[in-house]
Amino acid sequence: MSRTNRKSAAALAYDDAASPDAAPRVVAKGYGLVAEMIVQRAKEAGLYVHEAPEMVSLLMQVDLDSQVPPQLYQAVAELLAWLHGLEVAGNAQAAAAAAANGQQSAAGAAGAARNTPDPKSLSINPFRFPALPE
């Protein structure tokens, strides 16, 4: 299999969002089996997975455990907006399910909110990815 056709994946995380220089960091990245394991572990942990080859390609250029460069802030902000949309949709679905079942407990609503909504049910989010300088 050629290198251009191999599956790739990258994972972002915030360490301390309260810090003035806080930026997401690339905490995992890889190709092939490693990429599959990154996606599998993220899903097992209940994290959202967005499949945008352009974004992954850009993140693969960032050193592991390094902050995302300022050139990618806009793209990452759009990704975070997409995630926020998923969370809002998930919370709305959980509230509707709890109301339909007559459940008023916070635990029931919290448990239902963990069900990840289908990202395809949201409108398509056309990311605009910048090129990283060489």
Secondary structure, DSSP 8 states (H G I E B T S, - for coil): --GGGS-EEEEEE-S-TTSTT---EEEEEEETHHHHHHHHHHHHTT------HHHHHHHTTS-TT-B--GGGHHHHHHHHHHHHHHHHHHHHHHHHHHHHHT---HHHHHHHHTS---GGGS------------
